[in-house]
Amino acid sequence: MNYKILENETASVEIEFNDVSGRKEKLLSDFRKCQNGSCDCPTDQYEELESLQILSEDDSIRLQLHPKKGKCFNINEIENCVRYTLANLE
């Protein structure tokens, strides 16, 4: 599996996961926890989050993170969240 984190000019962040076969349902379950505020990532970035959209396709998942008005994400912390989530797939 591979992923990339993309920032855009509106302070939103997109995370694309490719080649997720065999892990897709677990990832979707974990991301839904983040979406409803019950994730256990070791970061405070959830405080910056206004909304999280989860888009699922055949062998990929895309997350769209939108910050609260006037806030922005720390990309290093977002990276830590991704690594934490992937490490817990094993």
C-alpha positions as CSV (number, residue, x, y, z in Angstrom):
1,M,0.0,0.0,0.0
2,N,1.1,3.5,-0.7
3,Y,-0.2,6.9,0.2
4,K,0.4,10.6,-0.4
5,I,-0.7,13.7,1.5
6,L,-1.7,16.7,-0.6
7,E,-2.2,20.2,0.8
8,N,-4.3,22.8,-1.2
9,E,-4.6,26.5,-1.1
10,T,-7.8,26.4,1.1
11,A,-5.9,24.8,4.0
12,S,-7.7,21.5,3.3
13,V,-5.7,18.3,3.1
14,E,-6.3,15.2,0.9
15,I,-4.8,11.8,1.7
16,E,-4.8,9.2,-1.0
17,F,-4.3,5.5,-0.2
18,N,-3.7,3.2,-3.2
19,D,-3.4,-0.6,-3.4
20,V,-5.5,-1.1,-0.3
21,S,-6.9,-4.6,-1.2
22,G,-7.1,-6.9,1.8
23,R,-7.0,-3.9,4.2
24,K,-9.7,-1.7,2.8
25,E,-12.5,-2.6,5.3
26,K,-10.2,-2.2,8.3
27,L,-9.0,1.2,7.0
28,L,-12.5,2.4,6.3
29,S,-13.5,1.3,9.8
30,D,-10.6,3.2,11.3
31,F,-11.3,6.3,9.2
32,R,-15.0,6.3,10.2
33,K,-13.8,6.5,13.8
34,C,-11.8,9.6,12.9
35,Q,-14.9,11.0,11.1
36,N,-17.1,10.6,14.2
37,G,-14.5,11.8,16.7
38,S,-13.6,8.5,18.3
39,C,-10.2,7.9,16.8
40,D,-7.2,7.2,19.0
41,C,-4.4,8.8,17.0
42,P,-1.7,10.4,19.2
43,T,-2.3,13.9,18.0
44,D,-4.3,17.1,18.7
45,Q,-5.1,17.7,15.1
46,Y,-8.7,16.5,15.6
47,E,-9.3,19.9,17.3
48,E,-8.6,21.6,14.0
49,L,-11.0,19.4,12.0
50,E,-14.3,20.7,10.7
51,S,-15.1,17.7,8.5
52,L,-13.7,14.6,7.1
53,Q,-15.0,13.0,3.9
54,I,-14.2,9.4,3.0
55,L,-14.3,8.5,-0.7
56,S,-13.8,4.8,-1.5
57,E,-13.1,3.3,-4.9
58,D,-12.0,-0.1,-6.1
59,D,-8.5,-0.3,-4.7
60,S,-8.2,3.1,-3.2
61,I,-9.4,5.4,-0.5
62,R,-9.3,9.2,-0.5
63,L,-9.8,11.3,2.6
64,Q,-10.6,15.0,2.4
65,L,-9.9,16.9,5.6
66,H,-11.3,20.4,6.0
67,P,-10.2,22.6,8.9
68,K,-12.3,24.8,11.1
69,K,-12.5,28.4,10.0
70,G,-9.2,30.2,10.7
71,K,-7.4,26.9,11.5
72,C,-4.9,24.8,9.6
73,F,-3.4,21.4,9.9
74,N,0.1,20.5,10.9
75,I,1.2,18.2,8.0
76,N,3.8,16.5,10.2
77,E,1.1,15.5,12.7
78,I,-1.2,14.3,9.9
79,E,1.7,12.1,8.7
80,N,2.0,10.8,12.2
81,C,-1.7,9.9,12.3
82,V,-1.4,8.1,8.9
83,R,1.6,6.1,10.1
84,Y,-0.1,5.3,13.4
85,T,-3.2,4.0,11.6
86,L,-1.1,1.9,9.1
87,A,1.0,0.4,11.9
88,N,-2.2,-0.7,13.7
89,L,-3.3,-2.7,10.6
90,E,-0.9,-5.5,11.3
